[in-house]
Amino acid sequence: MIWFTVELSDKPGSLAKMAAALGDRGINISAIVGIAEDTDGALMLATSDAAGTRNAFADLGLAFEEHDAEEGLEIGDHPRVAQGLADRGLGLG
């Protein structure tokens, strides 16, 4: 499974625009974790089609990082997401 990490702009509809771009291509979001702090945040997601997700993000001009879960990446390995969850009293393991 490939996890994508994106930082969406602080504008209404940014998340909806990203999700619509995936949905329009028939790509399912199979897992998602996100943290928002005021105007700063991070979103990690896995989809049913990694190549299609790359293309959708490129078409949107959306910068992203990609992590292969088979190489041992866990959500907690992303420090901003892990810290945001910890700040809310949510553990990862």
PyMOL Python script that loads the backbone (N, CA, C, O; Angstrom):
from pymol import cmd

cmd.read_pdbstr("""\
ATOM      1  N   MET A   1       0.852  -1.178   0.000  1.00  0.00           N
ATOM      2  CA  MET A   1       0.000   0.000   0.000  1.00  0.00           C
ATOM      3  C   MET A   1       0.890   1.231   0.000  1.00  0.00           C
ATOM      4  O   MET A   1       1.890   1.284   0.716  1.00  0.00           O
ATOM      5  N   ILE A   2       0.528   2.208  -0.795  1.00  0.00           N
ATOM      6  CA  ILE A   2       1.235   3.479  -0.862  1.00  0.00           C
ATOM      7  C   ILE A   2       0.438   4.511  -0.074  1.00  0.00           C
ATOM      8  O   ILE A   2      -0.765   4.674  -0.282  1.00  0.00           O
ATOM      9  N   TRP A   3       1.116   5.202   0.829  1.00  0.00           N
ATOM     10  CA  TRP A   3       0.525   6.321   1.555  1.00  0.00           C
ATOM     11  C   TRP A   3       1.007   7.611   0.902  1.00  0.00           C
ATOM     12  O   TRP A   3       2.189   7.754   0.589  1.00  0.00           O
ATOM     13  N   PHE A   4       0.094   8.537   0.700  1.00  0.00           N
ATOM     14  CA  PHE A   4       0.422   9.858   0.173  1.00  0.00           C
ATOM     15  C   PHE A   4       0.243  10.874   1.292  1.00  0.00           C
ATOM     16  O   PHE A   4      -0.753  10.839   2.015  1.00  0.00           O
ATOM     17  N   THR A   5       1.201  11.773   1.434  1.00  0.00           N
ATOM     18  CA  THR A   5       1.095  12.863   2.389  1.00  0.00           C
ATOM     19  C   THR A   5       0.962  14.153   1.597  1.00  0.00           C
ATOM     20  O   THR A   5       1.795  14.451   0.741  1.00  0.00           O
ATOM     21  N   VAL A   6      -0.085  14.916   1.882  1.00  0.00           N
ATOM     22  CA  VAL A   6      -0.324  16.186   1.191  1.00  0.00           C
ATOM     23  C   VAL A   6      -0.607  17.273   2.220  1.00  0.00           C
ATOM     24  O   VAL A   6      -1.094  17.004   3.318  1.00  0.00           O
ATOM     25  N   GLU A   7      -0.294  18.483   1.845  1.00  0.00           N
ATOM     26  CA  GLU A   7      -0.669  19.641   2.639  1.00  0.00           C
ATOM     27  C   GLU A   7      -1.596  20.469   1.763  1.00  0.00           C
ATOM     28  O   GLU A   7      -1.189  20.994   0.727  1.00  0.00           O
ATOM     29  N   LEU A   8      -2.830  20.576   2.189  1.00  0.00           N
ATOM     30  CA  LEU A   8      -3.832  21.296   1.415  1.00  0.00           C
ATOM     31  C   LEU A   8      -3.811  22.766   1.788  1.00  0.00           C
ATOM     32  O   LEU A   8      -3.458  23.128   2.910  1.00  0.00           O
ATOM     33  N   SER A   9      -4.189  23.604   0.847  1.00  0.00           N
ATOM     34  CA  SER A   9      -4.249  25.037   1.132  1.00  0.00           C
ATOM     35  C   SER A   9      -5.367  25.317   2.130  1.00  0.00           C
ATOM     36  O   SER A   9      -6.342  24.571   2.222  1.00  0.00           O
ATOM     37  N   ASP A  10      -5.207  26.385   2.858  1.00  0.00           N
ATOM     38  CA  ASP A  10      -6.171  26.781   3.880  1.00  0.00           C
ATOM     39  C   ASP A  10      -7.305  27.587   3.241  1.00  0.00           C
ATOM     40  O   ASP A  10      -7.458  28.783   3.491  1.00  0.00           O
ATOM     41  N   LYS A  11      -8.092  26.902   2.413  1.00  0.00           N
ATOM     42  CA  LYS A  11      -9.226  27.527   1.740  1.00  0.00           C
ATOM     43  C   LYS A  11     -10.394  26.562   1.775  1.00  0.00           C
ATOM     44  O   LYS A  11     -10.201  25.353   1.647  1.00  0.00           O
ATOM     45  N   PRO A  12     -11.598  27.074   1.946  1.00  0.00           N
ATOM     46  CA  PRO A  12     -12.760  26.188   1.912  1.00  0.00           C
ATOM     47  C   PRO A  12     -12.810  25.416   0.593  1.00  0.00           C
ATOM     48  O   PRO A  12     -12.616  25.979  -0.484  1.00  0.00           O
ATOM     49  N   GLY A  13     -13.073  24.134   0.705  1.00  0.00           N
ATOM     50  CA  GLY A  13     -13.219  23.300  -0.479  1.00  0.00           C
ATOM     51  C   GLY A  13     -11.946  22.604  -0.940  1.00  0.00           C
ATOM     52  O   GLY A  13     -11.992  21.813  -1.882  1.00  0.00           O
ATOM     53  N   SER A  14     -10.792  22.882  -0.293  1.00  0.00           N
ATOM     54  CA  SER A  14      -9.536  22.249  -0.728  1.00  0.00           C
ATOM     55  C   SER A  14      -9.604  20.735  -0.626  1.00  0.00           C
ATOM     56  O   SER A  14      -9.206  20.032  -1.555  1.00  0.00           O
ATOM     57  N   LEU A  15     -10.098  20.233   0.482  1.00  0.00           N
ATOM     58  CA  LEU A  15     -10.221  18.784   0.655  1.00  0.00           C
ATOM     59  C   LEU A  15     -11.236  18.214  -0.328  1.00  0.00           C
ATOM     60  O   LEU A  15     -11.010  17.154  -0.910  1.00  0.00           O
ATOM     61  N   ALA A  16     -12.354  18.914  -0.513  1.00  0.00           N
ATOM     62  CA  ALA A  16     -13.392  18.452  -1.443  1.00  0.00           C
ATOM     63  C   ALA A  16     -12.866  18.403  -2.872  1.00  0.00           C
ATOM     64  O   ALA A  16     -13.184  17.478  -3.619  1.00  0.00           O
ATOM     65  N   LYS A  17     -12.066  19.389  -3.258  1.00  0.00           N
ATOM     66  CA  LYS A  17     -11.501  19.415  -4.615  1.00  0.00           C
ATOM     67  C   LYS A  17     -10.580  18.224  -4.841  1.00  0.00           C
ATOM     68  O   LYS A  17     -10.612  17.601  -5.902  1.00  0.00           O
ATOM     69  N   MET A  18      -9.749  17.905  -3.831  1.00  0.00           N
ATOM     70  CA  MET A  18      -8.860  16.763  -3.939  1.00  0.00           C
ATOM     71  C   MET A  18      -9.660  15.462  -4.033  1.00  0.00           C
ATOM     72  O   MET A  18      -9.380  14.615  -4.881  1.00  0.00           O
ATOM     73  N   ALA A  19     -10.651  15.312  -3.160  1.00  0.00           N
ATOM     74  CA  ALA A  19     -11.465  14.093  -3.149  1.00  0.00           C
ATOM     75  C   ALA A  19     -12.252  13.959  -4.454  1.00  0.00           C
ATOM     76  O   ALA A  19     -12.391  12.851  -4.972  1.00  0.00           O
ATOM     77  N   ALA A  20     -12.760  15.050  -4.984  1.00  0.00           N
ATOM     78  CA  ALA A  20     -13.509  15.007  -6.242  1.00  0.00           C
ATOM     79  C   ALA A  20     -12.609  14.592  -7.400  1.00  0.00           C
ATOM     80  O   ALA A  20     -13.032  13.839  -8.277  1.00  0.00           O
ATOM     81  N   ALA A  21     -11.370  15.081  -7.408  1.00  0.00           N
ATOM     82  CA  ALA A  21     -10.436  14.702  -8.475  1.00  0.00           C
ATOM     83  C   ALA A  21     -10.183  13.200  -8.456  1.00  0.00           C
ATOM     84  O   ALA A  21     -10.082  12.573  -9.510  1.00  0.00           O
ATOM     85  N   LEU A  22     -10.080  12.628  -7.275  1.00  0.00           N
ATOM     86  CA  LEU A  22      -9.914  11.177  -7.166  1.00  0.00           C
ATOM     87  C   LEU A  22     -11.195  10.457  -7.580  1.00  0.00           C
ATOM     88  O   LEU A  22     -11.153   9.507  -8.362  1.00  0.00           O
ATOM     89  N   GLY A  23     -12.328  10.909  -7.057  1.00  0.00           N
ATOM     90  CA  GLY A  23     -13.610  10.281  -7.372  1.00  0.00           C
ATOM     91  C   GLY A  23     -13.940  10.323  -8.852  1.00  0.00           C
ATOM     92  O   GLY A  23     -14.487   9.364  -9.396  1.00  0.00           O
ATOM     93  N   ASP A  24     -13.609  11.429  -9.509  1.00  0.00           N
ATOM     94  CA  ASP A  24     -13.870  11.552 -10.948  1.00  0.00           C
ATOM     95  C   ASP A  24     -13.098  10.518 -11.757  1.00  0.00           C
ATOM     96  O   ASP A  24     -13.484  10.171 -12.873  1.00  0.00           O
ATOM     97  N   ARG A  25     -12.012  10.035 -11.184  1.00  0.00           N
ATOM     98  CA  ARG A  25     -11.186   9.022 -11.852  1.00  0.00           C
ATOM     99  C   ARG A  25     -11.527   7.606 -11.366  1.00  0.00           C
ATOM    100  O   ARG A  25     -10.878   6.637 -11.759  1.00  0.00           O
ATOM    101  N   GLY A  26     -12.534   7.498 -10.522  1.00  0.00           N
ATOM    102  CA  GLY A  26     -12.936   6.197  -9.998  1.00  0.00           C
ATOM    103  C   GLY A  26     -11.984   5.644  -8.952  1.00  0.00           C
ATOM    104  O   GLY A  26     -11.913   4.433  -8.744  1.00  0.00           O
ATOM    105  N   ILE A  27     -11.247   6.544  -8.289  1.00  0.00           N
ATOM    106  CA  ILE A  27     -10.267   6.136  -7.283  1.00  0.00           C
ATOM    107  C   ILE A  27     -10.888   6.252  -5.904  1.00  0.00           C
ATOM    108  O   ILE A  27     -11.411   7.301  -5.530  1.00  0.00           O
ATOM    109  N   ASN A  28     -10.826   5.160  -5.153  1.00  0.00           N
ATOM    110  CA  ASN A  28     -11.367   5.117  -3.803  1.00  0.00           C
ATOM    111  C   ASN A  28     -10.294   5.488  -2.784  1.00  0.00           C
ATOM    112  O   ASN A  28      -9.150   5.047  -2.899  1.00  0.00           O
ATOM    113  N   ILE A  29     -10.653   6.290  -1.796  1.00  0.00           N
ATOM    114  CA  ILE A  29      -9.772   6.561  -0.662  1.00  0.00           C
ATOM    115  C   ILE A  29     -10.001   5.429   0.325  1.00  0.00           C
ATOM    116  O   ILE A  29     -11.079   5.311   0.906  1.00  0.00           O
ATOM    117  N   SER A  30      -8.981   4.596   0.512  1.00  0.00           N
ATOM    118  CA  SER A  30      -9.133   3.414   1.355  1.00  0.00           C
ATOM    119  C   SER A  30      -8.713   3.647   2.801  1.00  0.00           C
ATOM    120  O   SER A  30      -9.106   2.886   3.685  1.00  0.00           O
ATOM    121  N   ALA A  31      -7.923   4.682   3.054  1.00  0.00           N
ATOM    122  CA  ALA A  31      -7.508   5.029   4.415  1.00  0.00           C
ATOM    123  C   ALA A  31      -7.133   6.503   4.433  1.00  0.00           C
ATOM    124  O   ALA A  31      -6.594   7.026   3.457  1.00  0.00           O
ATOM    125  N   ILE A  32      -7.420   7.175   5.553  1.00  0.00           N
ATOM    126  CA  ILE A  32      -7.111   8.601   5.642  1.00  0.00           C
ATOM    127  C   ILE A  32      -6.900   8.996   7.101  1.00  0.00           C
ATOM    128  O   ILE A  32      -7.613   8.545   7.997  1.00  0.00           O
ATOM    129  N   VAL A  33      -5.910   9.843   7.312  1.00  0.00           N
ATOM    130  CA  VAL A  33      -5.619  10.424   8.623  1.00  0.00           C
ATOM    131  C   VAL A  33      -5.249  11.872   8.375  1.00  0.00           C
ATOM    132  O   VAL A  33      -4.463  12.166   7.474  1.00  0.00           O
ATOM    133  N   GLY A  34      -5.801  12.774   9.157  1.00  0.00           N
ATOM    134  CA  GLY A  34      -5.466  14.176   8.964  1.00  0.00           C
ATOM    135  C   GLY A  34      -5.437  14.942  10.257  1.00  0.00           C
ATOM    136  O   GLY A  34      -6.131  14.613  11.218  1.00  0.00           O
ATOM    137  N   ILE A  35      -4.617  15.977  10.261  1.00  0.00           N
ATOM    138  CA  ILE A  35      -4.486  16.860  11.411  1.00  0.00           C
ATOM    139  C   ILE A  35      -4.526  18.294  10.907  1.00  0.00           C
ATOM    140  O   ILE A  35      -3.838  18.632   9.944  1.00  0.00           O
ATOM    141  N   ALA A  36      -5.316  19.129  11.541  1.00  0.00           N
ATOM    142  CA  ALA A  36      -5.362  20.544  11.201  1.00  0.00           C
ATOM    143  C   ALA A  36      -5.153  21.361  12.465  1.00  0.00           C
ATOM    144  O   ALA A  36      -5.780  21.107  13.493  1.00  0.00           O
ATOM    145  N   GLU A  37      -4.285  22.323  12.380  1.00  0.00           N
ATOM    146  CA  GLU A  37      -4.022  23.261  13.464  1.00  0.00           C
ATOM    147  C   GLU A  37      -4.088  24.656  12.869  1.00  0.00           C
ATOM    148  O   GLU A  37      -3.185  25.061  12.137  1.00  0.00           O
ATOM    149  N   ASP A  38      -5.141  25.390  13.173  1.00  0.00           N
ATOM    150  CA  ASP A  38      -5.334  26.721  12.605  1.00  0.00           C
ATOM    151  C   ASP A  38      -5.225  26.642  11.085  1.00  0.00           C
ATOM    152  O   ASP A  38      -6.094  26.065  10.431  1.00  0.00           O
ATOM    153  N   THR A  39      -4.157  27.221  10.516  1.00  0.00           N
ATOM    154  CA  THR A  39      -4.012  27.215   9.057  1.00  0.00           C
ATOM    155  C   THR A  39      -2.984  26.202   8.586  1.00  0.00           C
ATOM    156  O   THR A  39      -2.640  26.175   7.405  1.00  0.00           O
ATOM    157  N   ASP A  40      -2.489  25.367   9.494  1.00  0.00           N
ATOM    158  CA  ASP A  40      -1.451  24.406   9.160  1.00  0.00           C
ATOM    159  C   ASP A  40      -2.001  23.000   9.346  1.00  0.00           C
ATOM    160  O   ASP A  40      -2.790  22.762  10.260  1.00  0.00           O
ATOM    161  N   GLY A  41      -1.601  22.077   8.504  1.00  0.00           N
ATOM    162  CA  GLY A  41      -2.080  20.716   8.676  1.00  0.00           C
ATOM    163  C   GLY A  41      -1.447  19.766   7.692  1.00  0.00           C
ATOM    164  O   GLY A  41      -0.757  20.171   6.757  1.00  0.00           O
ATOM    165  N   ALA A  42      -1.696  18.494   7.925  1.00  0.00           N
ATOM    166  CA  ALA A  42      -1.185  17.455   7.039  1.00  0.00           C
ATOM    167  C   ALA A  42      -2.246  16.379   6.889  1.00  0.00           C
ATOM    168  O   ALA A  42      -3.034  16.132   7.802  1.00  0.00           O
ATOM    169  N   LEU A  43      -2.256  15.752   5.744  1.00  0.00           N
ATOM    170  CA  LEU A  43      -3.212  14.700   5.450  1.00  0.00           C
ATOM    171  C   LEU A  43      -2.444  13.532   4.851  1.00  0.00           C
ATOM    172  O   LEU A  43      -1.650  13.702   3.926  1.00  0.00           O
ATOM    173  N   MET A  44      -2.692  12.341   5.394  1.00  0.00           N
ATOM    174  CA  MET A  44      -2.120  11.122   4.811  1.00  0.00           C
ATOM    175  C   MET A  44      -3.275  10.273   4.317  1.00  0.00           C
ATOM    176  O   MET A  44      -4.279  10.112   5.011  1.00  0.00           O
ATOM    177  N   LEU A  45      -3.131   9.728   3.110  1.00  0.00           N
ATOM    178  CA  LEU A  45      -4.178   8.876   2.594  1.00  0.00           C
ATOM    179  C   LEU A  45      -3.600   7.772   1.728  1.00  0.00           C
ATOM    180  O   LEU A  45      -2.532   7.916   1.133  1.00  0.00           O
ATOM    181  N   ALA A  46      -4.323   6.676   1.670  1.00  0.00           N
ATOM    182  CA  ALA A  46      -4.032   5.571   0.772  1.00  0.00           C
ATOM    183  C   ALA A  46      -5.245   5.414  -0.137  1.00  0.00           C
ATOM    184  O   ALA A  46      -6.379   5.646   0.283  1.00  0.00           O
ATOM    185  N   THR A  47      -5.000   5.020  -1.380  1.00  0.00           N
ATOM    186  CA  THR A  47      -6.087   4.908  -2.348  1.00  0.00           C
ATOM    187  C   THR A  47      -6.051   3.556  -3.055  1.00  0.00           C
ATOM    188  O   THR A  47      -5.126   2.763  -2.878  1.00  0.00           O
ATOM    189  N   SER A  48      -7.070   3.323  -3.848  1.00  0.00           N
ATOM    190  CA  SER A  48      -7.167   2.076  -4.604  1.00  0.00           C
ATOM    191  C   SER A  48      -6.295   2.074  -5.858  1.00  0.00           C
ATOM    192  O   SER A  48      -6.158   1.040  -6.512  1.00  0.00           O
ATOM    193  N   ASP A  49      -5.704   3.218  -6.198  1.00  0.00           N
ATOM    194  CA  ASP A  49      -4.930   3.327  -7.437  1.00  0.00           C
ATOM    195  C   ASP A  49      -3.821   4.362  -7.252  1.00  0.00           C
ATOM    196  O   ASP A  49      -4.053   5.561  -7.409  1.00  0.00           O
ATOM    197  N   ALA A  50      -2.627   3.900  -6.920  1.00  0.00           N
ATOM    198  CA  ALA A  50      -1.516   4.813  -6.648  1.00  0.00           C
ATOM    199  C   ALA A  50      -1.138   5.630  -7.885  1.00  0.00           C
ATOM    200  O   ALA A  50      -0.924   6.838  -7.783  1.00  0.00           O
ATOM    201  N   ALA A  51      -1.053   4.991  -9.040  1.00  0.00           N
ATOM    202  CA  ALA A  51      -0.674   5.709 -10.261  1.00  0.00           C
ATOM    203  C   ALA A  51      -1.712   6.776 -10.610  1.00  0.00           C
ATOM    204  O   ALA A  51      -1.360   7.900 -10.969  1.00  0.00           O
ATOM    205  N   GLY A  52      -2.989   6.417 -10.501  1.00  0.00           N
ATOM    206  CA  GLY A  52      -4.051   7.380 -10.766  1.00  0.00           C
ATOM    207  C   GLY A  52      -4.044   8.536  -9.780  1.00  0.00           C
ATOM    208  O   GLY A  52      -4.347   9.672 -10.142  1.00  0.00           O
ATOM    209  N   THR A  53      -3.695   8.241  -8.526  1.00  0.00           N
ATOM    210  CA  THR A  53      -3.609   9.290  -7.509  1.00  0.00           C
ATOM    211  C   THR A  53      -2.484  10.259  -7.850  1.00  0.00           C
ATOM    212  O   THR A  53      -2.656  11.473  -7.744  1.00  0.00           O
ATOM    213  N   ARG A  54      -1.334   9.731  -8.258  1.00  0.00           N
ATOM    214  CA  ARG A  54      -0.217  10.600  -8.677  1.00  0.00           C
ATOM    215  C   ARG A  54      -0.661  11.532  -9.802  1.00  0.00           C
ATOM    216  O   ARG A  54      -0.378  12.730  -9.781  1.00  0.00           O
ATOM    217  N   ASN A  55      -1.364  10.961 -10.788  1.00  0.00           N
ATOM    218  CA  ASN A  55      -1.826  11.770 -11.923  1.00  0.00           C
ATOM    219  C   ASN A  55      -2.844  12.821 -11.495  1.00  0.00           C
ATOM    220  O   ASN A  55      -2.798  13.960 -11.960  1.00  0.00           O
ATOM    221  N   ALA A  56      -3.758  12.441 -10.612  1.00  0.00           N
ATOM    222  CA  ALA A  56      -4.769  13.392 -10.139  1.00  0.00           C
ATOM    223  C   ALA A  56      -4.107  14.544  -9.390  1.00  0.00           C
ATOM    224  O   ALA A  56      -4.454  15.706  -9.599  1.00  0.00           O
ATOM    225  N   PHE A  57      -3.157  14.220  -8.522  1.00  0.00           N
ATOM    226  CA  PHE A  57      -2.458  15.261  -7.762  1.00  0.00           C
ATOM    227  C   PHE A  57      -1.646  16.154  -8.700  1.00  0.00           C
ATOM    228  O   PHE A  57      -1.600  17.370  -8.509  1.00  0.00           O
ATOM    229  N   ALA A  58      -1.011  15.567  -9.704  1.00  0.00           N
ATOM    230  CA  ALA A  58      -0.242  16.363 -10.675  1.00  0.00           C
ATOM    231  C   ALA A  58      -1.169  17.312 -11.433  1.00  0.00           C
ATOM    232  O   ALA A  58      -0.836  18.479 -11.637  1.00  0.00           O
ATOM    233  N   ASP A  59      -2.331  16.810 -11.848  1.00  0.00           N
ATOM    234  CA  ASP A  59      -3.291  17.653 -12.570  1.00  0.00           C
ATOM    235  C   ASP A  59      -3.778  18.815 -11.707  1.00  0.00           C
ATOM    236  O   ASP A  59      -4.071  19.894 -12.223  1.00  0.00           O
ATOM    237  N   LEU A  60      -3.863  18.594 -10.394  1.00  0.00           N
ATOM    238  CA  LEU A  60      -4.288  19.651  -9.466  1.00  0.00           C
ATOM    239  C   LEU A  60      -3.133  20.583  -9.089  1.00  0.00           C
ATOM    240  O   LEU A  60      -3.356  21.644  -8.506  1.00  0.00           O
ATOM    241  N   GLY A  61      -1.918  20.191  -9.418  1.00  0.00           N
ATOM    242  CA  GLY A  61      -0.754  20.960  -8.978  1.00  0.00           C
ATOM    243  C   GLY A  61      -0.512  20.814  -7.487  1.00  0.00           C
ATOM    244  O   GLY A  61       0.044  21.705  -6.844  1.00  0.00           O
ATOM    245  N   LEU A  62      -0.936  19.681  -6.945  1.00  0.00           N
ATOM    246  CA  LEU A  62      -0.863  19.429  -5.507  1.00  0.00           C
ATOM    247  C   LEU A  62       0.433  18.692  -5.182  1.00  0.00           C
ATOM    248  O   LEU A  62       0.660  17.578  -5.654  1.00  0.00           O
ATOM    249  N   ALA A  63       1.276  19.323  -4.372  1.00  0.00           N
ATOM    250  CA  ALA A  63       2.528  18.688  -3.957  1.00  0.00           C
ATOM    251  C   ALA A  63       2.213  17.550  -2.993  1.00  0.00           C
ATOM    252  O   ALA A  63       1.295  17.649  -2.180  1.00  0.00           O
ATOM    253  N   PHE A  64       2.980  16.472  -3.092  1.00  0.00           N
ATOM    254  CA  PHE A  64       2.752  15.330  -2.210  1.00  0.00           C
ATOM    255  C   PHE A  64       4.044  14.571  -2.005  1.00  0.00           C
ATOM    256  O   PHE A  64       4.986  14.682  -2.790  1.00  0.00           O
ATOM    257  N   GLU A  65       4.070  13.798  -0.935  1.00  0.00           N
ATOM    258  CA  GLU A  65       5.130  12.839  -0.689  1.00  0.00           C
ATOM    259  C   GLU A  65       4.476  11.474  -0.714  1.00  0.00           C
ATOM    260  O   GLU A  65       3.286  11.337  -0.429  1.00  0.00           O
ATOM    261  N   GLU A  66       5.246  10.483  -1.051  1.00  0.00           N
ATOM    262  CA  GLU A  66       4.691   9.140  -1.129  1.00  0.00           C
ATOM    263  C   GLU A  66       5.567   8.188  -0.326  1.00  0.00           C
ATOM    264  O   GLU A  66       6.794   8.287  -0.334  1.00  0.00           O
ATOM    265  N   HIS A  67       4.909   7.266   0.367  1.00  0.00           N
ATOM    266  CA  HIS A  67       5.594   6.342   1.259  1.00  0.00           C
ATOM    267  C   HIS A  67       5.033   4.939   1.023  1.00  0.00           C
ATOM    268  O   HIS A  67       3.817   4.751   1.002  1.00  0.00           O
ATOM    269  N   ASP A  68       5.904   3.973   0.849  1.00  0.00           N
ATOM    270  CA  ASP A  68       5.497   2.595   0.627  1.00  0.00           C
ATOM    271  C   ASP A  68       5.338   1.899   1.977  1.00  0.00           C
ATOM    272  O   ASP A  68       6.317   1.716   2.700  1.00  0.00           O
ATOM    273  N   ALA A  69       4.125   1.516   2.314  1.00  0.00           N
ATOM    274  CA  ALA A  69       3.851   0.873   3.606  1.00  0.00           C
ATOM    275  C   ALA A  69       4.592  -0.452   3.739  1.00  0.00           C
ATOM    276  O   ALA A  69       4.893  -0.877   4.854  1.00  0.00           O
ATOM    277  N   GLU A  70       4.889  -1.107   2.626  1.00  0.00           N
ATOM    278  CA  GLU A  70       5.613  -2.374   2.680  1.00  0.00           C
ATOM    279  C   GLU A  70       7.052  -2.188   3.133  1.00  0.00           C
ATOM    280  O   GLU A  70       7.711  -3.152   3.521  1.00  0.00           O
ATOM    281  N   GLU A  71       7.542  -0.956   3.086  1.00  0.00           N
ATOM    282  CA  GLU A  71       8.885  -0.662   3.571  1.00  0.00           C
ATOM    283  C   GLU A  71       8.871  -0.327   5.055  1.00  0.00           C
ATOM    284  O   GLU A  71       9.887   0.098   5.604  1.00  0.00           O
ATOM    285  N   GLY A  72       7.738  -0.511   5.702  1.00  0.00           N
ATOM    286  CA  GLY A  72       7.663  -0.349   7.143  1.00  0.00           C
ATOM    287  C   GLY A  72       7.144   0.984   7.634  1.00  0.00           C
ATOM    288  O   GLY A  72       7.172   1.227   8.841  1.00  0.00           O
ATOM    289  N   LEU A  73       6.669   1.866   6.759  1.00  0.00           N
ATOM    290  CA  LEU A  73       6.147   3.144   7.209  1.00  0.00           C
ATOM    291  C   LEU A  73       4.846   2.932   7.960  1.00  0.00           C
ATOM    292  O   LEU A  73       3.947   2.232   7.493  1.00  0.00           O
ATOM    293  N   GLU A  74       4.763   3.524   9.087  1.00  0.00           N
ATOM    294  CA  GLU A  74       3.530   3.552   9.858  1.00  0.00           C
ATOM    295  C   GLU A  74       3.080   5.003   9.940  1.00  0.00           C
ATOM    296  O   GLU A  74       3.896   5.913   9.793  1.00  0.00           O
ATOM    297  N   ILE A  75       1.811   5.226  10.171  1.00  0.00           N
ATOM    298  CA  ILE A  75       1.303   6.592  10.269  1.00  0.00           C
ATOM    299  C   ILE A  75       2.096   7.374  11.313  1.00  0.00           C
ATOM    300  O   ILE A  75       2.361   8.563  11.129  1.00  0.00           O
ATOM    301  N   GLY A  76       2.472   6.721  12.394  1.00  0.00           N
ATOM    302  CA  GLY A  76       3.226   7.395  13.443  1.00  0.00           C
ATOM    303  C   GLY A  76       4.602   7.845  13.025  1.00  0.00           C
ATOM    304  O   GLY A  76       5.238   8.629  13.730  1.00  0.00           O
ATOM    305  N   ASP A  77       5.083   7.361  11.877  1.00  0.00           N
ATOM    306  CA  ASP A  77       6.377   7.791  11.379  1.00  0.00           C
ATOM    307  C   ASP A  77       6.318   9.196  10.797  1.00  0.00           C
ATOM    308  O   ASP A  77       7.358   9.815  10.574  1.00  0.00           O
ATOM    309  N   HIS A  78       5.134   9.700  10.550  1.00  0.00           N
ATOM    310  CA  HIS A  78       4.985  11.066  10.058  1.00  0.00           C
ATOM    311  C   HIS A  78       4.834  11.971  11.273  1.00  0.00           C
ATOM    312  O   HIS A  78       3.773  11.981  11.898  1.00  0.00           O
ATOM    313  N   PRO A  79       5.867  12.729  11.623  1.00  0.00           N
ATOM    314  CA  PRO A  79       5.863  13.436  12.904  1.00  0.00           C
ATOM    315  C   PRO A  79       4.723  14.410  13.104  1.00  0.00           C
ATOM    316  O   PRO A  79       4.225  14.530  14.224  1.00  0.00           O
ATOM    317  N   ARG A  80       4.281  15.121  12.059  1.00  0.00           N
ATOM    318  CA  ARG A  80       3.200  16.101  12.243  1.00  0.00           C
ATOM    319  C   ARG A  80       1.893  15.403  12.543  1.00  0.00           C
ATOM    320  O   ARG A  80       1.123  15.863  13.385  1.00  0.00           O
ATOM    321  N   VAL A  81       1.634  14.306  11.871  1.00  0.00           N
ATOM    322  CA  VAL A  81       0.400  13.563  12.119  1.00  0.00           C
ATOM    323  C   VAL A  81       0.454  12.935  13.505  1.00  0.00           C
ATOM    324  O   VAL A  81      -0.507  13.031  14.269  1.00  0.00           O
ATOM    325  N   ALA A  82       1.575  12.293  13.832  1.00  0.00           N
ATOM    326  CA  ALA A  82       1.718  11.651  15.138  1.00  0.00           C
ATOM    327  C   ALA A  82       1.564  12.662  16.265  1.00  0.00           C
ATOM    328  O   ALA A  82       0.879  12.382  17.248  1.00  0.00           O
ATOM    329  N   GLN A  83       2.183  13.827  16.144  1.00  0.00           N
ATOM    330  CA  GLN A  83       2.092  14.834  17.196  1.00  0.00           C
ATOM    331  C   GLN A  83       0.678  15.381  17.310  1.00  0.00           C
ATOM    332  O   GLN A  83       0.183  15.601  18.415  1.00  0.00           O
ATOM    333  N   GLY A  84       0.032  15.600  16.187  1.00  0.00           N
ATOM    334  CA  GLY A  84      -1.343  16.101  16.223  1.00  0.00           C
ATOM    335  C   GLY A  84      -2.281  15.130  16.921  1.00  0.00           C
ATOM    336  O   GLY A  84      -3.148  15.541  17.692  1.00  0.00           O
ATOM    337  N   LEU A  85      -2.109  13.841  16.650  1.00  0.00           N
ATOM    338  CA  LEU A  85      -2.925  12.837  17.338  1.00  0.00           C
ATOM    339  C   LEU A  85      -2.599  12.798  18.831  1.00  0.00           C
ATOM    340  O   LEU A  85      -3.505  12.722  19.662  1.00  0.00           O
ATOM    341  N   ALA A  86      -1.329  12.848  19.170  1.00  0.00           N
ATOM    342  CA  ALA A  86      -0.914  12.827  20.578  1.00  0.00           C
ATOM    343  C   ALA A  86      -1.465  14.039  21.314  1.00  0.00           C
ATOM    344  O   ALA A  86      -1.901  13.914  22.459  1.00  0.00           O
ATOM    345  N   ASP A  87      -1.453  15.208  20.684  1.00  0.00           N
ATOM    346  CA  ASP A  87      -1.988  16.414  21.307  1.00  0.00           C
ATOM    347  C   ASP A  87      -3.467  16.286  21.633  1.00  0.00           C
ATOM    348  O   ASP A  87      -3.982  16.991  22.500  1.00  0.00           O
ATOM    349  N   ARG A  88      -4.142  15.394  20.944  1.00  0.00           N
ATOM    350  CA  ARG A  88      -5.579  15.177  21.180  1.00  0.00           C
ATOM    351  C   ARG A  88      -5.839  13.949  22.031  1.00  0.00           C
ATOM    352  O   ARG A  88      -6.981  13.513  22.184  1.00  0.00           O
ATOM    353  N   GLY A  89      -4.761  13.392  22.589  1.00  0.00           N
ATOM    354  CA  GLY A  89      -4.900  12.253  23.483  1.00  0.00           C
ATOM    355  C   GLY A  89      -5.135  10.944  22.763  1.00  0.00           C
ATOM    356  O   GLY A  89      -5.622   9.988  23.366  1.00  0.00           O
ATOM    357  N   LEU A  90      -4.799  10.882  21.490  1.00  0.00           N
ATOM    358  CA  LEU A  90      -5.011   9.672  20.710  1.00  0.00           C
ATOM    359  C   LEU A  90      -3.683   8.998  20.469  1.00  0.00           C
ATOM    360  O   LEU A  90      -2.757   9.622  19.949  1.00  0.00           O
ATOM    361  N   GLY A  91      -3.573   7.750  20.831  1.00  0.00           N
ATOM    362  CA  GLY A  91      -2.349   7.014  20.608  1.00  0.00           C
ATOM    363  C   GLY A  91      -2.373   6.268  19.299  1.00  0.00           C
ATOM    364  O   GLY A  91      -3.434   6.063  18.710  1.00  0.00           O
ATOM    365  N   LEU A  92      -1.215   5.864  18.847  1.00  0.00           N
ATOM    366  CA  LEU A  92      -1.108   5.139  17.595  1.00  0.00           C
ATOM    367  C   LEU A  92      -0.817   3.667  17.778  1.00  0.00           C
ATOM    368  O   LEU A  92      -0.754   2.930  16.794  1.00  0.00           O
ATOM    369  N   GLY A  93      -0.642   3.226  18.980  1.00  0.00           N
ATOM    370  CA  GLY A  93      -0.297   1.839  19.050  1.00  0.00           C
ATOM    371  C   GLY A  93      -0.644   1.275  20.344  1.00  0.00           C
ATOM    372  O   GLY A  93      -0.418   0.088  20.582  1.00  0.00           O
TER     373      GLY A  93
END
""", "prot")
cmd.dss("prot")
cmd.show_as("cartoon", "prot")
cmd.util.cbc("prot")
cmd.orient("prot")
